[in-house]
Amino acid sequence: MIAQDRGVTCGRPRRRDVLAYCLGAAAWPFAARAASPPTPIIGYLRRTEPIPGQFAGFREGLKSLGLEDGRTIRIEQRHAGGNMERLNAFAAELAALDVGVITVDGLVTVQAAMAATKTIPIVFALASSPAPLGIAHLNRPGGNVTGILNIISELQGKRLELLKELVPRLRRVALLLNPEGVENAGMDLVAETAKQLRLEIEIFEARDFASWPGVFAKMAEAGIEGVLMAGDATFGSRPAEFAALAAARRLPVIYPERQFVSAGGLISYGPDLVESWRQAAGYVAKILNGARPADLPIERPTKFVLAINLKASKALGLAVPEATLLRADEVIE
């Protein structure tokens, strides 16, 4: 006789064992799904219409860090089209979605997001100053807000000098700004540089796209010989339309962003805002990995661009000095 170990089941398996095995195997996919973490959601909030190049820079920055929209993360975009009520509503909407972080453009949008949440991390890419946000120390901002400064206003004196290089006989200059924006600092720098260059500065205001033609007509009637643009997201949302109006009135304009020059404008000098959005993407990645915005220092832009459009200068009858061309990072012919 052959002894049989009663601890081992031989021959035909018992029905209850098969049933238990099948039920257990069927439950595995459900258990795996339940254990997998939810896809992180990133809010992307703008006060104005979207600017494709900047959003592309943000997505590319995220992807380089393993955060790909539609695969490892989900980006929820909201663009307010310049409407403040809509901006506040969108900020509250993103906060209600329980996003992991809200990324925003300028100071007004930061303030809308801060009013909507005191706990969700907020990363800005284009704010001009931390002071209106109640942030006293750049190295340790505290609270739930951090990001990248745009310092556009700090360069207004340099832009005025560049405009004078291109238009040697320049005397009357318009400072064009949006009074509803808050990126209009740098007035002291403009006044100081204008005094040194013996220029007269006159302020003109444009709130939205519909007001632009009328403002350009007023500048032409006032004998303005050159325009210094203040940084504002409303202007940046339609660079081609703005450059076309300037060309039609034969007004040399110096811009804070190179996208205006790519769209037909004369000259620009300022931080590379696409690169600033890539920097902001790095902060988003750190926060999703557990970093606190309170501990992430507020940074300044790392790349600046002087761009010149020779076609536009020729149309205006302006000769770009060789020294200015040599300093240019980008020349469009």
C-alpha positions in Angstrom: 0.0 0.0 0.0 1.1 3.5 -0.7 0.6 6.0 2.2 -1.2 9.3 1.3 -0.4 12.6 2.9 -3.7 13.9 4.1 -2.4 17.5 3.9 -2.2 17.4 0.1 -5.3 17.2 -2.1 -4.8 14.7 -4.9 -7.0 13.8 -7.8 -10.1 15.9 -8.6 -10.2 19.3 -6.8 -13.0 20.0 -4.5 -15.7 22.4 -5.8 -15.5 24.8 -2.9 -11.7 25.2 -3.5 -12.2 26.0 -7.2 -14.9 28.5 -6.4 -12.8 30.2 -3.8 -9.8 30.5 -6.2 -12.0 31.9 -9.0 -13.6 34.5 -6.8 -10.2 35.5 -5.5 -8.7 35.9 -9.0 -11.7 37.9 -10.2 -11.3 40.3 -7.3 -7.6 41.1 -8.1 -8.3 43.7 -10.9 -10.8 45.6 -8.6 -8.3 45.6 -5.7 -5.6 46.9 -8.0 -7.8 49.7 -9.3 -8.8 50.6 -5.8 -5.2 50.7 -4.7 -3.9 52.9 -7.6 -3.7 56.6 -6.7 -5.9 59.1 -8.5 -4.4 61.2 -11.3 -3.1 64.5 -10.0 -5.1 67.6 -11.3 -3.3 70.8 -12.0 -5.3 74.0 -12.4 -4.1 76.5 -15.0 -5.8 79.9 -14.5 -5.3 83.1 -16.6 -7.0 86.5 -16.4 -7.0 86.9 -20.2 -7.2 84.8 -23.3 -4.6 81.9 -23.6 -1.2 82.6 -25.0 -0.3 79.3 -26.8 3.5 79.7 -26.6 3.4 80.2 -22.8 1.1 77.2 -22.2 3.3 75.1 -24.5 6.3 76.0 -22.4 4.5 75.0 -19.2 3.4 71.6 -20.6 6.9 70.9 -22.0 8.4 71.8 -18.6 6.0 69.4 -16.9 6.6 66.6 -19.5 10.4 66.8 -19.0 9.8 66.0 -15.4 7.6 63.0 -16.1 4.3 64.9 -15.7 2.4 64.5 -19.0 -1.0 65.9 -19.5 -3.6 63.2 -20.2 -1.3 60.4 -19.0 0.3 61.0 -15.6 -1.6 64.3 -14.8 -4.6 66.2 -15.9 -4.5 70.0 -16.5 -7.7 71.9 -16.0 -7.5 75.2 -17.9 -9.6 78.3 -17.2 -9.3 81.6 -19.1 -11.3 84.6 -18.0 -11.0 86.7 -21.1 -10.2 89.8 -19.0 -13.5 89.5 -17.0 -12.8 89.9 -13.3 -16.1 88.3 -12.2 -15.4 85.3 -14.4 -11.8 85.1 -13.1 -13.0 85.0 -9.5 -15.6 82.3 -10.4 -13.0 80.2 -12.2 -10.6 80.4 -9.2 -13.4 79.2 -6.9 -14.2 76.4 -9.4 -10.7 75.1 -9.5 -10.4 75.2 -5.7 -13.6 73.2 -5.5 -12.1 70.5 -7.8 -9.5 69.8 -5.1 -6.6 70.3 -7.5 -3.1 69.5 -6.3 -1.8 73.0 -7.3 -3.2 76.1 -9.1 -0.8 77.8 -11.6 -1.6 81.4 -12.5 -0.2 84.2 -14.7 0.0 87.7 -13.1 -0.7 89.4 -9.8 -4.4 89.9 -10.3 -4.8 86.2 -11.0 -2.7 85.3 -7.9 -5.0 87.5 -5.8 -8.1 85.8 -7.2 -6.7 82.4 -6.4 -5.7 83.4 -2.9 -9.2 84.6 -2.3 -10.5 81.2 -3.3 -8.2 79.0 -1.2 -5.8 79.4 1.7 -4.6 75.8 1.6 -4.2 74.7 -2.1 -0.6 75.5 -3.3 -0.5 78.4 -5.8 2.4 78.9 -8.3 2.6 82.1 -10.3 4.7 82.6 -13.4 4.4 86.3 -14.2 3.7 88.3 -11.1 5.5 91.7 -10.9 6.0 92.0 -7.1 5.4 89.9 -4.0 4.6 92.8 -1.8 0.9 93.1 -2.8 0.5 89.4 -1.9 1.7 90.0 1.7 5.0 88.2 1.0 7.9 89.9 2.8 10.7 87.4 2.2 11.6 85.9 -1.2 13.6 83.0 0.2 10.8 81.7 2.5 7.5 83.2 1.3 5.4 81.3 3.8 1.7 80.6 3.2 0.5 78.7 0.1 2.0 80.9 -2.7 5.3 80.9 -4.5 6.5 81.3 -8.1 8.5 83.4 -10.7 8.7 87.2 -10.8 8.4 88.8 -14.3 10.4 92.0 -13.4 9.0 93.6 -16.6 8.5 97.0 -14.9 12.1 97.0 -13.7 13.3 97.1 -17.3 11.3 100.1 -18.4 14.2 102.5 -18.2 16.3 100.2 -20.4 13.5 100.0 -22.9 13.2 103.7 -23.1 17.0 103.9 -23.9 16.6 101.3 -26.7 13.7 103.2 -28.2 15.8 106.4 -28.2 18.6 104.4 -30.0 16.2 103.5 -32.8 14.5 106.9 -33.0 17.4 109.5 -32.4 15.1 112.5 -32.8 12.6 111.1 -30.3 11.1 113.7 -28.0 7.5 112.9 -27.1 6.9 109.3 -25.8 3.6 107.7 -24.8 3.6 105.3 -21.8 0.7 103.0 -22.7 -0.8 101.0 -19.8 -4.0 99.3 -18.6 -5.3 101.0 -15.5 -7.2 97.9 -14.5 -3.9 95.9 -14.4 -1.4 96.0 -11.6 1.7 95.4 -13.7 2.3 99.1 -14.2 5.0 99.8 -11.7 8.3 101.3 -12.8 7.0 104.8 -13.2 9.9 106.2 -11.2 12.4 104.5 -13.6 10.6 105.9 -16.6 10.5 109.4 -15.2 14.2 109.3 -14.3 15.4 107.9 -17.6 13.1 110.3 -19.5 14.8 113.2 -17.7 18.3 112.0 -18.6 17.3 111.5 -22.2 15.3 114.8 -22.3 12.1 113.1 -23.3 8.5 114.1 -22.5 6.3 111.3 -21.2 2.6 111.3 -21.6 0.4 108.5 -20.2 -2.3 106.8 -22.3 -4.7 104.2 -21.0 -6.2 101.2 -22.8 -8.5 98.8 -20.9 -9.5 96.2 -23.5 -9.1 95.3 -27.2 -12.0 97.5 -28.3 -10.3 100.6 -26.9 -7.0 100.1 -28.8 -7.9 101.8 -32.1 -9.2 104.9 -30.3 -6.1 105.1 -28.1 -3.8 104.9 -31.1 -5.7 107.6 -32.9 -5.3 109.9 -29.8 -1.6 109.2 -29.7 -1.2 110.1 -33.3 -3.2 113.3 -32.9 -1.1 114.2 -29.9 2.1 114.1 -31.9 3.5 111.1 -30.1 6.8 109.9 -31.7 7.3 106.6 -29.9 5.5 104.3 -27.5 6.7 102.5 -24.4 4.3 99.6 -23.5 3.7 98.7 -19.9 3.4 95.0 -19.2 -0.1 93.7 -19.2 -1.7 90.4 -20.0 -4.5 92.1 -22.0 -2.0 93.5 -24.4 -0.2 90.2 -24.7 -3.3 88.3 -25.6 -3.4 89.9 -29.1 0.1 90.8 -30.2 -0.6 90.7 -34.0 -3.6 93.1 -33.7 -1.5 95.4 -31.6 1.5 95.4 -33.9 -0.9 96.1 -36.9 -2.4 99.1 -35.2 1.1 100.5 -34.4 2.2 100.0 -38.0 -1.0 101.6 -39.4 -0.2 104.8 -37.3 3.5 104.5 -38.1 4.3 104.6 -34.4 7.5 102.9 -33.2 6.7 100.8 -30.1 9.0 99.0 -27.8 7.4 95.9 -26.2 8.1 93.9 -23.0 7.7 90.5 -24.8 9.2 89.1 -28.0 5.9 87.6 -29.2 5.0 91.2 -30.4 8.1 91.3 -32.6 7.4 87.8 -34.0 3.9 89.2 -34.8 5.3 92.2 -36.7 6.2 94.6 -34.0 9.4 96.7 -34.0 11.5 95.8 -30.9 11.2 94.1 -27.5 13.3 93.6 -24.5 12.3 91.5 -21.4 12.3 88.1 -19.7 11.6 85.1 -21.8 8.1 84.3 -20.5 7.9 80.9 -22.1 11.0 80.0 -20.1 9.4 81.5 -17.0 6.5 79.1 -17.4 9.0 76.2 -17.7 10.5 77.4 -14.4 7.0 77.4 -12.9 6.5 73.8 -14.1 9.5 72.8 -12.0 7.8 74.2 -8.9 4.6 72.4 -9.7 6.6 69.1 -9.9 8.2 69.8 -6.5 4.9 70.5 -4.9 3.3 67.3 -6.3 6.3 65.5 -4.8 5.6 66.8 -1.4 7.3 70.2 -1.2 5.6 73.1 0.6 5.2 76.4 -1.3 6.1 78.1 1.9 9.6 76.7 1.7 10.1 77.3 -2.1 11.9 80.6 -2.7 10.4 83.0 -5.2 12.7 83.2 -8.2 13.5 85.8 -10.8 13.6 85.0 -14.6 16.7 83.3 -15.8 16.6 84.3 -19.5 16.2 87.7 -21.2 15.7 88.5 -24.9 16.3 91.5 -27.0 14.4 91.0 -30.3 14.3 93.3 -33.4 12.2 93.1 -36.5 14.1 94.6 -39.4 11.1 94.5 -41.7 9.2 96.6 -39.3 12.1 99.1 -38.9 12.4 99.5 -42.7 8.6 100.1 -43.0 9.0 102.9 -40.4 12.1 104.4 -42.1 14.3 103.6 -39.1 17.9 102.5 -39.4 18.8 100.1 -36.6 22.3 101.0 -35.2 24.9 98.3 -35.7 25.7 98.3 -31.9 22.0 97.5 -31.2 21.9 94.7 -33.7 25.0 93.1 -32.2 23.4 93.1 -28.8 20.2 91.5 -30.2 19.4 87.9 -29.3 16.9 87.6 -32.1 16.7 89.5 -35.4 13.8 89.0 -37.8 14.5 90.0 -41.4 
